[in-house]
Structure formats: C-alpha cells, structure tokens
Amino acid sequence: MGGIYLSEWEILTEAALQALVSGLLLGAMYGLMCFGLALIFGIMRVVNFAQGDFMMMGMFFALFIFSTITQPWLGSQLGPYLGHVDKWRIQRRIDVMSMKPRKLSAVLS
C-alpha cells in the first residue's frame, strides 16, 4: 500500500506554479486577441467582432482534438489550422453570395 505522499508545502507550491502558468497563458491569449483587434481597427477602421468568434472556433477545434486523441501538441497545431479553414469557407460563401464582397471581406478578415 505504498504511495507517494506530498507535503502541504509541495502541494501549495505545485498549485501556485500551476496558477502562475495558467495566468500567463490566459494573459498571452488576451494579448494576442487585443493585438489583432487593434491591428485590424488601425489599418481598416472597421471594428471586427467576428475575430473573437473565429478564435473561439479554433480553440474548440483544439479542445475537441485534445479530448478525443489526447495529444496536446496535435490539438495545438491542428486547432488554429481548422479554425482558419472554417473561416475561409464561410468568407468564400459570403463573397460568392454577396454583391459587394469587399465590404463583407473587410468585416471577416
């Protein structure tokens, strides 16, 4: 019945490090999102709310891949790619159906 027992200090240290890494990753994700919104608004003068939706689709693709295959590196590589492919498919469908594809492309880019 032997097992590895951790002291309270080791558990506290592990939890603090995990919270620190999670906070840094979440902050990096928010930073990338803000940078993308600022870049698009600064160049095109269009407030792009679709960027967050497509970012979340990529994250859900990555979560789905990770939960079914349990390979984090594969999910982190394929998730953004599948999100980009899905965005491209939606944008192409709107461009074909629209009379003014450039204005709608500016909203979805």
N, CA, C and O atoms as CSV, one atom per row, in Angstrom:
chain,resi,resn,atom,element,x,y,z
A,1,MET,N,N,0.813,-1.179,0.000
A,1,MET,CA,C,0.000,0.000,0.000
A,1,MET,C,C,0.859,1.246,0.000
A,1,MET,O,O,0.472,2.272,0.559
A,2,GLY,N,N,2.007,1.162,-0.615
A,2,GLY,CA,C,2.895,2.315,-0.645
A,2,GLY,C,C,2.457,3.299,-1.704
A,2,GLY,O,O,1.951,2.907,-2.756
A,3,GLY,N,N,2.640,4.518,-1.444
A,3,GLY,CA,C,2.283,5.565,-2.389
A,3,GLY,C,C,3.160,6.773,-2.156
A,3,GLY,O,O,3.903,6.852,-1.177
A,4,ILE,N,N,3.059,7.685,-3.051
A,4,ILE,CA,C,3.832,8.914,-2.921
A,4,ILE,C,C,2.967,9.928,-2.193
A,4,ILE,O,O,1.877,10.275,-2.646
A,5,TYR,N,N,3.461,10.388,-1.080
A,5,TYR,CA,C,2.746,11.379,-0.288
A,5,TYR,C,C,3.471,12.715,-0.400
A,5,TYR,O,O,4.682,12.797,-0.192
A,6,LEU,N,N,2.734,13.732,-0.721
A,6,LEU,CA,C,3.308,15.070,-0.841
A,6,LEU,C,C,2.991,15.864,0.415
A,6,LEU,O,O,1.916,15.738,1.000
A,7,SER,N,N,3.924,16.657,0.801
A,7,SER,CA,C,3.684,17.511,1.963
A,7,SER,C,C,2.796,18.686,1.554
A,7,SER,O,O,2.579,18.932,0.368
A,8,GLU,N,N,2.297,19.393,2.538
A,8,GLU,CA,C,1.439,20.542,2.256
A,8,GLU,C,C,2.200,21.616,1.491
A,8,GLU,O,O,1.632,22.294,0.634
A,9,TRP,N,N,3.477,21.770,1.798
A,9,TRP,CA,C,4.287,22.777,1.107
A,9,TRP,C,C,4.434,22.429,-0.375
A,9,TRP,O,O,4.364,23.314,-1.227
A,10,GLU,N,N,4.638,21.148,-0.689
A,10,GLU,CA,C,4.778,20.738,-2.086
A,10,GLU,C,C,3.460,20.906,-2.843
A,10,GLU,O,O,3.461,21.306,-4.007
A,11,ILE,N,N,2.358,20.609,-2.201
A,11,ILE,CA,C,1.056,20.791,-2.838
A,11,ILE,C,C,0.791,22.273,-3.093
A,11,ILE,O,O,0.305,22.643,-4.162
A,12,LEU,N,N,1.109,23.113,-2.121
A,12,LEU,CA,C,0.918,24.553,-2.271
A,12,LEU,C,C,1.808,25.118,-3.375
A,12,LEU,O,O,1.369,25.951,-4.169
A,13,THR,N,N,3.046,24.665,-3.420
A,13,THR,CA,C,3.978,25.127,-4.460
A,13,THR,C,C,3.500,24.699,-5.842
A,13,THR,O,O,3.549,25.483,-6.790
A,14,GLU,N,N,3.040,23.461,-5.956
A,14,GLU,CA,C,2.557,22.979,-7.246
A,14,GLU,C,C,1.319,23.750,-7.695
A,14,GLU,O,O,1.198,24.092,-8.871
A,15,ALA,N,N,0.409,24.024,-6.782
A,15,ALA,CA,C,-0.798,24.786,-7.125
A,15,ALA,C,C,-0.453,26.216,-7.523
A,15,ALA,O,O,-1.046,26.764,-8.452
A,16,ALA,N,N,0.508,26.825,-6.820
A,16,ALA,CA,C,0.907,28.191,-7.150
A,16,ALA,C,C,1.569,28.251,-8.520
A,16,ALA,O,O,1.308,29.178,-9.287
A,17,LEU,N,N,2.414,27.289,-8.840
A,17,LEU,CA,C,3.056,27.268,-10.158
A,17,LEU,C,C,2.041,27.014,-11.265
A,17,LEU,O,O,2.122,27.609,-12.339
A,18,GLN,N,N,1.093,26.136,-11.000
A,18,GLN,CA,C,0.068,25.872,-11.998
A,18,GLN,C,C,-0.795,27.118,-12.235
A,18,GLN,O,O,-1.134,27.420,-13.380
A,19,ALA,N,N,-1.148,27.835,-11.181
A,19,ALA,CA,C,-1.918,29.069,-11.325
A,19,ALA,C,C,-1.113,30.133,-12.074
A,19,ALA,O,O,-1.671,30.875,-12.882
A,20,LEU,N,N,0.190,30.211,-11.814
A,20,LEU,CA,C,1.044,31.177,-12.499
A,20,LEU,C,C,1.115,30.884,-13.995
A,20,LEU,O,O,0.970,31.791,-14.814
A,21,VAL,N,N,1.336,29.629,-14.352
A,21,VAL,CA,C,1.426,29.259,-15.773
A,21,VAL,C,C,0.082,29.468,-16.462
A,21,VAL,O,O,0.034,29.967,-17.586
A,22,SER,N,N,-1.010,29.091,-15.800
A,22,SER,CA,C,-2.342,29.294,-16.396
A,22,SER,C,C,-2.624,30.775,-16.606
A,22,SER,O,O,-3.173,31.163,-17.636
A,23,GLY,N,N,-2.254,31.598,-15.640
A,23,GLY,CA,C,-2.450,33.037,-15.783
A,23,GLY,C,C,-1.629,33.630,-16.904
A,23,GLY,O,O,-2.110,34.489,-17.643
A,24,LEU,N,N,-0.386,33.178,-17.038
A,24,LEU,CA,C,0.456,33.673,-18.135
A,24,LEU,C,C,-0.098,33.270,-19.496
A,24,LEU,O,O,-0.089,34.074,-20.429
A,25,LEU,N,N,-0.578,32.038,-19.619
A,25,LEU,CA,C,-1.139,31.596,-20.890
A,25,LEU,C,C,-2.426,32.339,-21.228
A,25,LEU,O,O,-2.638,32.716,-22.380
A,26,LEU,N,N,-3.284,32.552,-20.240
A,26,LEU,CA,C,-4.516,33.292,-20.475
A,26,LEU,C,C,-4.219,34.747,-20.830
A,26,LEU,O,O,-4.860,35.314,-21.714
A,27,GLY,N,N,-3.260,35.345,-20.150
A,27,GLY,CA,C,-2.863,36.712,-20.470
A,27,GLY,C,C,-2.276,36.828,-21.867
A,27,GLY,O,O,-2.515,37.816,-22.561
A,28,ALA,N,N,-1.512,35.829,-22.282
A,28,ALA,CA,C,-0.961,35.832,-23.641
A,28,ALA,C,C,-2.071,35.717,-24.679
A,28,ALA,O,O,-2.012,36.359,-25.727
A,29,MET,N,N,-3.081,34.902,-24.389
A,29,MET,CA,C,-4.197,34.770,-25.314
A,29,MET,C,C,-4.967,36.081,-25.423
A,29,MET,O,O,-5.320,36.502,-26.525
A,30,TYR,N,N,-5.232,36.734,-24.281
A,30,TYR,CA,C,-5.906,38.040,-24.310
A,30,TYR,C,C,-5.056,39.080,-25.043
A,30,TYR,O,O,-5.589,39.911,-25.778
A,31,GLY,N,N,-3.750,39.036,-24.845
A,31,GLY,CA,C,-2.869,39.970,-25.531
A,31,GLY,C,C,-2.902,39.798,-27.033
A,31,GLY,O,O,-2.940,40.783,-27.771
A,32,LEU,N,N,-2.889,38.551,-27.498
A,32,LEU,CA,C,-2.973,38.300,-28.939
A,32,LEU,C,C,-4.307,38.763,-29.512
A,32,LEU,O,O,-4.372,39.314,-30.611
A,33,MET,N,N,-5.356,38.530,-28.754
A,33,MET,CA,C,-6.685,38.958,-29.209
A,33,MET,C,C,-6.743,40.483,-29.320
A,33,MET,O,O,-7.229,41.014,-30.319
A,34,CYS,N,N,-6.255,41.181,-28.309
A,34,CYS,CA,C,-6.257,42.649,-28.337
A,34,CYS,C,C,-5.359,43.196,-29.439
A,34,CYS,O,O,-5.695,44.187,-30.089
A,35,PHE,N,N,-4.223,42.551,-29.646
A,35,PHE,CA,C,-3.325,42.986,-30.710
A,35,PHE,C,C,-3.991,42.841,-32.073
A,35,PHE,O,O,-3.872,43.723,-32.922
A,36,GLY,N,N,-4.687,41.736,-32.280
A,36,GLY,CA,C,-5.384,41.530,-33.555
A,36,GLY,C,C,-6.486,42.551,-33.775
A,36,GLY,O,O,-6.629,43.086,-34.874
A,37,LEU,N,N,-7.267,42.826,-32.734
A,37,LEU,CA,C,-8.331,43.830,-32.870
A,37,LEU,C,C,-7.766,45.217,-33.130
A,37,LEU,O,O,-8.291,45.954,-33.964
A,38,ALA,N,N,-6.699,45.579,-32.424
A,38,ALA,CA,C,-6.090,46.898,-32.619
A,38,ALA,C,C,-5.473,47.020,-34.003
A,38,ALA,O,O,-5.554,48.076,-34.629
A,39,LEU,N,N,-4.861,45.949,-34.481
A,39,LEU,CA,C,-4.247,45.981,-35.802
A,39,LEU,C,C,-5.293,46.143,-36.894
A,39,LEU,O,O,-5.122,46.951,-37.807
A,40,ILE,N,N,-6.366,45.383,-36.804
A,40,ILE,CA,C,-7.408,45.481,-37.828
A,40,ILE,C,C,-8.093,46.846,-37.785
A,40,ILE,O,O,-8.335,47.453,-38.828
A,41,PHE,N,N,-8.406,47.329,-36.582
A,41,PHE,CA,C,-9.057,48.638,-36.499
A,41,PHE,C,C,-8.119,49.750,-36.944
A,41,PHE,O,O,-8.559,50.704,-37.585
A,42,GLY,N,N,-6.841,49.647,-36.617
A,42,GLY,CA,C,-5.894,50.689,-37.001
A,42,GLY,C,C,-5.674,50.764,-38.494
A,42,GLY,O,O,-5.460,51.850,-39.033
A,43,ILE,N,N,-5.724,49.641,-39.169
A,43,ILE,CA,C,-5.468,49.631,-40.613
A,43,ILE,C,C,-6.732,49.904,-41.417
A,43,ILE,O,O,-6.726,50.716,-42.343
A,44,MET,N,N,-7.822,49.216,-41.056
A,44,MET,CA,C,-9.018,49.272,-41.889
A,44,MET,C,C,-10.113,50.175,-41.331
A,44,MET,O,O,-11.084,50.452,-42.035
A,45,ARG,N,N,-9.988,50.645,-40.081
A,45,ARG,CA,C,-11.004,51.471,-39.430
A,45,ARG,C,C,-12.356,50.753,-39.389
A,45,ARG,O,O,-13.408,51.373,-39.547
A,46,VAL,N,N,-12.307,49.430,-39.173
A,46,VAL,CA,C,-13.512,48.613,-39.047
A,46,VAL,C,C,-13.411,47.860,-37.734
A,46,VAL,O,O,-12.403,47.207,-37.465
A,47,VAL,N,N,-14.456,47.949,-36.912
A,47,VAL,CA,C,-14.469,47.170,-35.675
A,47,VAL,C,C,-14.874,45.752,-36.043
A,47,VAL,O,O,-15.981,45.524,-36.530
A,48,ASN,N,N,-13.986,44.807,-35.813
A,48,ASN,CA,C,-14.199,43.434,-36.248
A,48,ASN,C,C,-14.562,42.569,-35.044
A,48,ASN,O,O,-13.693,42.182,-34.263
A,49,PHE,N,N,-15.848,42.272,-34.903
A,49,PHE,CA,C,-16.284,41.409,-33.812
A,49,PHE,C,C,-16.221,39.933,-34.198
A,49,PHE,O,O,-16.329,39.073,-33.324
A,50,ALA,N,N,-16.051,39.621,-35.461
A,50,ALA,CA,C,-16.000,38.223,-35.897
A,50,ALA,C,C,-14.678,37.563,-35.523
A,50,ALA,O,O,-14.594,36.335,-35.513
A,51,GLN,N,N,-13.657,38.335,-35.219
A,51,GLN,CA,C,-12.352,37.751,-34.907
A,51,GLN,C,C,-12.432,36.867,-33.669
A,51,GLN,O,O,-11.847,35.784,-33.651
A,52,GLY,N,N,-13.134,37.301,-32.649
A,52,GLY,CA,C,-13.274,36.501,-31.443
A,52,GLY,C,C,-14.040,35.221,-31.691
A,52,GLY,O,O,-13.727,34.184,-31.106
A,53,ASP,N,N,-15.046,35.282,-32.556
A,53,ASP,CA,C,-15.809,34.075,-32.878
A,53,ASP,C,C,-14.932,33.036,-33.572
A,53,ASP,O,O,-14.976,31.851,-33.244
A,54,PHE,N,N,-14.144,33.493,-34.525
A,54,PHE,CA,C,-13.282,32.546,-35.231
A,54,PHE,C,C,-12.153,32.042,-34.340
A,54,PHE,O,O,-11.708,30.904,-34.486
A,55,MET,N,N,-11.693,32.875,-33.426
A,55,MET,CA,C,-10.679,32.425,-32.481
A,55,MET,C,C,-11.251,31.331,-31.574
A,55,MET,O,O,-10.576,30.342,-31.286
A,56,MET,N,N,-12.484,31.513,-31.132
A,56,MET,CA,C,-13.121,30.502,-30.290
A,56,MET,C,C,-13.378,29.215,-31.066
A,56,MET,O,O,-13.278,28.127,-30.499
A,57,MET,N,N,-13.705,29.319,-32.349
A,57,MET,CA,C,-13.881,28.094,-33.138
A,57,MET,C,C,-12.576,27.323,-33.203
A,57,MET,O,O,-12.573,26.100,-33.066
A,58,GLY,N,N,-11.464,28.023,-33.413
A,58,GLY,CA,C,-10.167,27.354,-33.420
A,58,GLY,C,C,-9.850,26.709,-32.082
A,58,GLY,O,O,-9.286,25.616,-32.031
A,59,MET,N,N,-10.216,27.391,-30.988
A,59,MET,CA,C,-9.981,26.822,-29.655
A,59,MET,C,C,-10.845,25.597,-29.413
A,59,MET,O,O,-10.389,24.623,-28.814
A,60,PHE,N,N,-12.092,25.636,-29.874
A,60,PHE,CA,C,-12.947,24.472,-29.713
A,60,PHE,C,C,-12.464,23.300,-30.561
A,60,PHE,O,O,-12.567,22.148,-30.138
A,61,PHE,N,N,-11.939,23.580,-31.751
A,61,PHE,CA,C,-11.343,22.519,-32.558
A,61,PHE,C,C,-10.163,21.900,-31.822
A,61,PHE,O,O,-10.019,20.678,-31.796
A,62,ALA,N,N,-9.322,22.734,-31.225
A,62,ALA,CA,C,-8.167,22.228,-30.478
A,62,ALA,C,C,-8.620,21.412,-29.268
A,62,ALA,O,O,-8.040,20.363,-28.987
A,63,LEU,N,N,-9.638,21.870,-28.553
A,63,LEU,CA,C,-10.163,21.124,-27.404
A,63,LEU,C,C,-10.747,19.791,-27.838
A,63,LEU,O,O,-10.546,18.779,-27.167
A,64,PHE,N,N,-11.468,19.778,-28.951
A,64,PHE,CA,C,-12.039,18.536,-29.454
A,64,PHE,C,C,-10.951,17.535,-29.826
A,64,PHE,O,O,-11.054,16.352,-29.503
A,65,ILE,N,N,-9.912,18.007,-30.503
A,65,ILE,CA,C,-8.809,17.121,-30.885
A,65,ILE,C,C,-8.099,16.601,-29.645
A,65,ILE,O,O,-7.754,15.422,-29.570
A,66,PHE,N,N,-7.881,17.471,-28.681
A,66,PHE,CA,C,-7.197,17.050,-27.455
A,66,PHE,C,C,-8.026,16.051,-26.669
A,66,PHE,O,O,-7.476,15.095,-26.122
A,67,SER,N,N,-9.337,16.248,-26.601
A,67,SER,CA,C,-10.168,15.346,-25.795
A,67,SER,C,C,-10.400,14.005,-26.480
A,67,SER,O,O,-10.628,13.006,-25.797
A,68,THR,N,N,-10.348,13.953,-27.807
A,68,THR,CA,C,-10.564,12.676,-28.488
A,68,THR,C,C,-9.266,11.916,-28.716
A,68,THR,O,O,-9.244,10.691,-28.602
A,69,ILE,N,N,-8.196,12.612,-29.033
A,69,ILE,CA,C,-6.929,11.937,-29.342
A,69,ILE,C,C,-5.966,11.977,-28.166
A,69,ILE,O,O,-5.031,11.179,-28.111
A,70,THR,N,N,-6.175,12.882,-27.233
A,70,THR,CA,C,-5.320,13.109,-26.061
A,70,THR,C,C,-3.863,13.381,-26.436
A,70,THR,O,O,-2.938,12.889,-25.791
A,71,GLN,N,N,-3.684,14.162,-27.474
A,71,GLN,CA,C,-2.351,14.605,-27.872
A,71,GLN,C,C,-2.352,16.135,-27.882
A,71,GLN,O,O,-2.849,16.738,-28.833
A,72,PRO,N,N,-1.804,16.776,-26.842
A,72,PRO,CA,C,-1.883,18.242,-26.786
A,72,PRO,C,C,-1.142,18.933,-27.923
A,72,PRO,O,O,-1.592,19.977,-28.395
A,73,TRP,N,N,-0.036,18.391,-28.369
A,73,TRP,CA,C,0.714,19.044,-29.447
A,73,TRP,C,C,-0.066,18.987,-30.757
A,73,TRP,O,O,0.003,19.918,-31.559
A,74,LEU,N,N,-0.807,17.905,-30.981
A,74,LEU,CA,C,-1.598,17.799,-32.204
A,74,LEU,C,C,-2.772,18.779,-32.172
A,74,LEU,O,O,-3.088,19.414,-33.177
A,75,GLY,N,N,-3.413,18.895,-31.006
A,75,GLY,CA,C,-4.516,19.849,-30.878
A,75,GLY,C,C,-4.059,21.288,-31.034
A,75,GLY,O,O,-4.758,22.104,-31.634
A,76,SER,N,N,-2.881,21.603,-30.493
A,76,SER,CA,C,-2.389,22.977,-30.599
A,76,SER,C,C,-1.941,23.316,-32.019
A,76,SER,O,O,-1.901,24.489,-32.392
A,77,GLN,N,N,-1.606,22.306,-32.807
A,77,GLN,CA,C,-1.193,22.563,-34.185
A,77,GLN,C,C,-2.369,22.546,-35.155
A,77,GLN,O,O,-2.438,23.375,-36.062
A,78,LEU,N,N,-3.295,21.606,-34.969
A,78,LEU,CA,C,-4.405,21.480,-35.903
A,78,LEU,C,C,-5.579,22.408,-35.590
A,78,LEU,O,O,-6.322,22.777,-36.500
A,79,GLY,N,N,-5.763,22.792,-34.336
A,79,GLY,CA,C,-6.892,23.640,-33.961
A,79,GLY,C,C,-6.920,24.967,-34.696
A,79,GLY,O,O,-7.934,25.289,-35.315
A,80,PRO,N,N,-5.842,25.757,-34.656
A,80,PRO,CA,C,-5.852,27.023,-35.402
A,80,PRO,C,C,-5.974,26.819,-36.914
A,80,PRO,O,O,-6.606,27.623,-37.599
A,81,TYR,N,N,-5.377,25.757,-37.429
A,81,TYR,CA,C,-5.472,25.491,-38.861
A,81,TYR,C,C,-6.918,25.198,-39.267
A,81,TYR,O,O,-7.403,25.730,-40.266
A,82,LEU,N,N,-7.606,24.353,-38.492
A,82,LEU,CA,C,-9.003,24.048,-38.804
A,82,LEU,C,C,-9.889,25.275,-38.633
A,82,LEU,O,O,-10.838,25.460,-39.395
A,83,GLY,N,N,-9.595,26.113,-37.649
A,83,GLY,CA,C,-10.339,27.359,-37.488
A,83,GLY,C,C,-10.154,28.287,-38.680
A,83,GLY,O,O,-11.105,28.930,-39.125
A,84,HIS,N,N,-8.933,28.358,-39.198
A,84,HIS,CA,C,-8.660,29.198,-40.364
A,84,HIS,C,C,-9.361,28.651,-41.609
A,84,HIS,O,O,-9.905,29.420,-42.400
A,85,VAL,N,N,-9.351,27.333,-41.785
A,85,VAL,CA,C,-10.023,26.723,-42.932
A,85,VAL,C,C,-11.528,26.983,-42.858
A,85,VAL,O,O,-12.157,27.275,-43.876
A,86,ASP,N,N,-12.105,26.880,-41.664
A,86,ASP,CA,C,-13.531,27.139,-41.496
A,86,ASP,C,C,-13.854,28.605,-41.788
A,86,ASP,O,O,-14.867,28.897,-42.423
A,87,LYS,N,N,-13.003,29.528,-41.332
A,87,LYS,CA,C,-13.191,30.953,-41.631
A,87,LYS,C,C,-13.122,31.200,-43.129
A,87,LYS,O,O,-13.906,31.982,-43.667
A,88,TRP,N,N,-12.196,30.543,-43.802
A,88,TRP,CA,C,-12.048,30.710,-45.239
A,88,TRP,C,C,-13.303,30.214,-45.966
A,88,TRP,O,O,-13.763,30.851,-46.914
A,89,ARG,N,N,-13.857,29.076,-45.522
A,89,ARG,CA,C,-15.059,28.540,-46.147
A,89,ARG,C,C,-16.243,29.494,-45.966
A,89,ARG,O,O,-16.997,29.732,-46.909
A,90,ILE,N,N,-16.405,30.033,-44.772
A,90,ILE,CA,C,-17.517,30.950,-44.515
A,90,ILE,C,C,-17.344,32.237,-45.320
A,90,ILE,O,O,-18.304,32.736,-45.907
A,91,GLN,N,N,-16.130,32.770,-45.347
A,91,GLN,CA,C,-15.887,34.010,-46.079
A,91,GLN,C,C,-16.098,33.814,-47.573
A,91,GLN,O,O,-16.644,34.693,-48.240
A,92,ARG,N,N,-15.678,32.686,-48.101
A,92,ARG,CA,C,-15.853,32.422,-49.531
A,92,ARG,C,C,-17.339,32.317,-49.881
A,92,ARG,O,O,-17.772,32.813,-50.922
A,93,ARG,N,N,-18.118,31.669,-49.006
A,93,ARG,CA,C,-19.554,31.546,-49.257
A,93,ARG,C,C,-20.223,32.924,-49.241
A,93,ARG,O,O,-21.091,33.197,-50.070
A,94,ILE,N,N,-19.830,33.786,-48.312
A,94,ILE,CA,C,-20.419,35.130,-48.251
A,94,ILE,C,C,-19.985,35.950,-49.466
A,94,ILE,O,O,-20.794,36.690,-50.024
A,95,ASP,N,N,-18.732,35.832,-49.882
A,95,ASP,CA,C,-18.255,36.582,-51.044
A,95,ASP,C,C,-18.999,36.168,-52.303
A,95,ASP,O,O,-19.318,37.018,-53.134
A,96,VAL,N,N,-19.277,34.896,-52.459
A,96,VAL,CA,C,-19.979,34.427,-53.654
A,96,VAL,C,C,-21.419,34.905,-53.652
A,96,VAL,O,O,-21.945,35.272,-54.703
A,97,MET,N,N,-22.070,34.909,-52.490
A,97,MET,CA,C,-23.477,35.287,-52.398
A,97,MET,C,C,-23.687,36.794,-52.401
A,97,MET,O,O,-24.797,37.260,-52.658
A,98,SER,N,N,-22.651,37.555,-52.124
A,98,SER,CA,C,-22.816,38.985,-51.937
A,98,SER,C,C,-22.580,39.755,-53.234
A,98,SER,O,O,-21.859,39.313,-54.129
A,99,MET,N,N,-23.216,40.919,-53.299
A,99,MET,CA,C,-22.983,41.805,-54.434
A,99,MET,C,C,-21.728,42.650,-54.216
A,99,MET,O,O,-21.087,43.075,-55.177
A,100,LYS,N,N,-21.379,42.891,-52.944
A,100,LYS,CA,C,-20.215,43.703,-52.618
A,100,LYS,C,C,-19.288,42.880,-51.728
A,100,LYS,O,O,-19.297,43.047,-50.509
A,101,PRO,N,N,-18.498,42.006,-52.315
A,101,PRO,CA,C,-17.683,41.102,-51.489
A,101,PRO,C,C,-16.585,41.810,-50.705
A,101,PRO,O,O,-16.165,41.304,-49.664
A,102,ARG,N,N,-16.110,42.953,-51.164
A,102,ARG,CA,C,-15.007,43.607,-50.456
A,102,ARG,C,C,-15.434,44.136,-49.098
A,102,ARG,O,O,-14.661,44.052,-48.143
A,103,LYS,N,N,-16.632,44.675,-48.981
A,103,LYS,CA,C,-17.075,45.204,-47.699
A,103,LYS,C,C,-17.288,44.079,-46.686
A,103,LYS,O,O,-16.931,44.226,-45.517
A,104,LEU,N,N,-17.869,42.956,-47.124
A,104,LEU,CA,C,-18.051,41.839,-46.211
A,104,LEU,C,C,-16.726,41.166,-45.888
A,104,LEU,O,O,-16.545,40.661,-44.780
A,105,SER,N,N,-15.806,41.152,-46.830
A,105,SER,CA,C,-14.472,40.591,-46.557
A,105,SER,C,C,-13.749,41.403,-45.515
A,105,SER,O,O,-12.992,40.847,-44.719
A,106,ALA,N,N,-13.961,42.704,-45.496
A,106,ALA,CA,C,-13.314,43.551,-44.510
A,106,ALA,C,C,-13.830,43.235,-43.119
A,106,ALA,O,O,-13.078,43.326,-42.148
A,107,VAL,N,N,-15.083,42.870,-43.004
A,107,VAL,CA,C,-15.650,42.544,-41.705
A,107,VAL,C,C,-15.113,41.210,-41.196
A,107,VAL,O,O,-14.879,41.058,-39.997
A,108,LEU,N,N,-14.915,40.247,-42.086
A,108,LEU,CA,C,-14.488,38.907,-41.680
A,108,LEU,C,C,-13.001,38.697,-41.681
A,108,LEU,O,O,-12.547,37.643,-41.234
A,109,SER,N,N,-12.210,39.640,-42.159
A,109,SER,CA,C,-10.762,39.404,-42.227
A,109,SER,C,C,-10.093,39.574,-40.898
A,109,SER,O,O,-8.878,39.409,-40.792
